[in-house]
Amino acid sequence: MSINEKSYAFGAAKSSIREIAAYGAARKAEIGAENVFDFSIGNPSVPAPESVRAAIERCAQLPPTELHGYTPAAGLPQARKAVADSLNRRFSTSYGLEDLYLTCGAAASISITLHALVNPGDEVIVIAPYFPEYRVWIETAGATCVEVMADPETFQIDTAAVAAAITPATKAIIVDSPNNPVGSVYSAQNLADLAQVLTTRGEEIGHPIYLVSDEPYREITYGVEVPWVPAAYERTIVCYSYSKSLSLPGERIGWVLVPNTNPDHDELMFAVAGAGRKLGFVCAPALFQRVLAECVDEPTDIDAYARNREALTRGLSELGYEYIEPQGAFYLWVKALEPDAEAFFRKAKAFEILPVPSDSFGCGGWVRLGYCVSYDTIVNSMPAWKKLMEQYR
Amino acid sequence: MSINEKSYAFGAAKSSIREIAAYGAARKAEIGAENVFDFSIGNPSVPAPESVRAAIERCAQLPPTELHGYTPAAGLPQARKAVADSLNRRFSTSYGLEDLYLTCGAAASISITLHALVNPGDEVIVIAPYFPEYRVWIETAGATCVEVMADPETFQIDTAAVAAAITPATKAIIVDSPNNPVGSVYSAQNLADLAQVLTTRGEEIGHPIYLVSDEPYREITYGVEVPWVPAAYERTIVCYSYSKSLSLPGERIGWVLVPNTNPDHDELMFAVAGAGRKLGFVCAPALFQRVLAECVDEPTDIDAYARNREALTRGLSELGYEYIEPQGAFYLWVKALEPDAEAFFRKAKAFEILPVPSDSFGCGGWVRLGYCVSYDTIVNSMPAWKKLMEQYR
């Protein structure tokens, strides 16, 4: 093949999550939506708040050349200022608009941040199980993806294992809390331990290790607090998206924050802007930059997710399934009923249940259920889960 | 520096066009907008059509989870079908939605296409003078940017020079017509000659040479027809954006077309999708995919640009400036009054005139004037142009 083989392979293979979701959509068309229990994709089932619609309608009244024109590459000053002010109120920080670079969503934020940081041959650590696109973006930036398993009991970061995985080539670690796919939230103590490891090992290898904090699920928690990561470790870069918190995944709007407390702030901000330029991101979508400026403090409606979580965990628990109690996000990490998660997935599929096997996330033996679905899907799936369990008895 | 030096450099240097535009904005704040004649950036001065506003307002009434949800990576089927149908009506083609991949604008389209095509060590030819970000995206994809000067009289493609520049490493050539920065439109004969060269030389080097046709200015012409490039050369990939034709540069919406007549269609479509995924583009902004589906056949209002073009060329002509008569786009390519375009730029700047020196576009001795400005800017700039000319007498 004379074209780029990796691009071809990434396009031909698709992400396994998207592939299952596509199967689910086709299957629904075939046998009726109510007969397919599709837990594959993280497409929020909670509608965007009414204030988003109102903001869109207000924006539509602006002069079109003003509304739809190019914005600065980093984003409209008023949108960045609104984000900085909101963060400052919530986390007692003193960020300014010059610390923010608006992006086309979290995928862009992470891809850009990795291209800002890494050089060919560098290593980037991920905590397994992990969002599978991390590996794609890390390798595209020219680095090697190094998997470190989370603590198998608590699914907190195994900081001793991280310390052992760091080599002179380690440039960064990606942390997401609340975690996709497990739903765990890393405690303040866990992050403090990680910071200690990164600082000590960074000194030993002679260059800083950056912490990329991927936080699209920050607002979706069930009674636990998500510590502000830059407060624990100063060389943090935060990647955020409004895909989940404002239910705007298709609109591609998010940001990269290089906190003003990061000792390498200025060069990192330049590198982030340069990476965005290099990859062909000109600016974040202009209309949604304005929507963001108006809706940044809109609370996330998590009641539906909390209700789904309750119904799903209670139902599966009664049937004898084992899972990790999720503290945040909208995923349930369920133990497969046999060691081979793919085989378990195929059996579930025969009952029209569509989870994502854990192999996609870098470890075997589990499946991820996205419960950002209708409540009815959860309730109506229970007989199928029962039959699946019976098949293993 | 332990972070990525190229990303840092691209961010710290900025694009020269954006840098001049930023100076222009600051200078306007200082001495009044009416006293600065900023011809630097291609931000359309013609408002988006009223139908865009109407489409946004209609979309805002859709259920939010439907409106703002993830779309397929290639885009909503109805948006892709609308684009394909429109192309088929205009160019007597038979494209389908499976030939299109919607993107976050032309920059994304070209970046994605290059990452789909090239391998490290490949060469990509550009026709100088050329849009400077081509080099950035070509080098980011791991290839070398090879400049071939346009015919110095006609600014058509010098096909003999292209033939001579092709080596076994040549993977692609980028062509944009109407051309930025000169405004020339390549004739059917010129494209046929180019196709002949690419076919013959491709056979000689033993692998195909792809033609990347970058067409954001297709709709903006002054009495000439823009030939449909895939009809001239079958291994064409078309990159389009609605930034100029619908005046939506900030919204980041465009597409990549792999025509179904391209012999490598299937593998190219996979590679395009894979490249989009690799770089962190999840989907094009969802709301504007829907707007596009409704507004794809909206005619581009070029009257204002035609009027500006007339006023600018007549005014400069009367003052004794030389320029290339633009057939399309909204740029005028004006001969600097001294061989050093940067020195000429500095003298123009002293009279508050802000063109872009031609060195940014890969050749010396000229400046580019974007006449996508208000008519008054053009008229009011004439005394300044006069003083500038007098300085050289």
Interface residues (C-beta under 8 A of the other chain):
Chain A: M1 S2 I3 N4 E5 K6 S7 Y8 A9 F10 G11 A12 A13 K14 S15 R18 I41 N43 P44 S45 V46 P47 A48 V52 R53 I56 E57 A60 P63 P64 T65 L67 H68 G69 Y70 T71 A73 C104 G105 A107 A108 S109 I110 S111 I112 H115 A116 L117 V118 N119 E133 V136 W137 T140 K171 H207 P208 S247 L248 P249 G250 E251 R252 D264 E267 L268 M269 F270 A271 V272 A273 G274 A275 G276 R277 K278 L279 G280 F281 V282 C283 A284 P285 A286 L287 F288 Q289
Chain B: M1 S2 I3 N4 E5 K6 S7 Y8 A9 F10 G11 A12 A13 K14 S15 R18 I41 N43 P44 S45 V46 P47 A48 V52 R53 I56 E57 A60 P63 P64 T65 L67 H68 G69 Y70 T71 A73 C104 G105 A107 A108 S109 I110 S111 I112 H115 A116 L117 V118 N119 E133 V136 W137 T140 A141 K171 H207 P208 S247 L248 P249 G250 E251 R252 D264 E267 L268 M269 F270 A271 V272 A273 G274 A275 G276 R277 K278 L279 G280 F281 V282 C283 A284 P285 A286 L287 F288 Q289
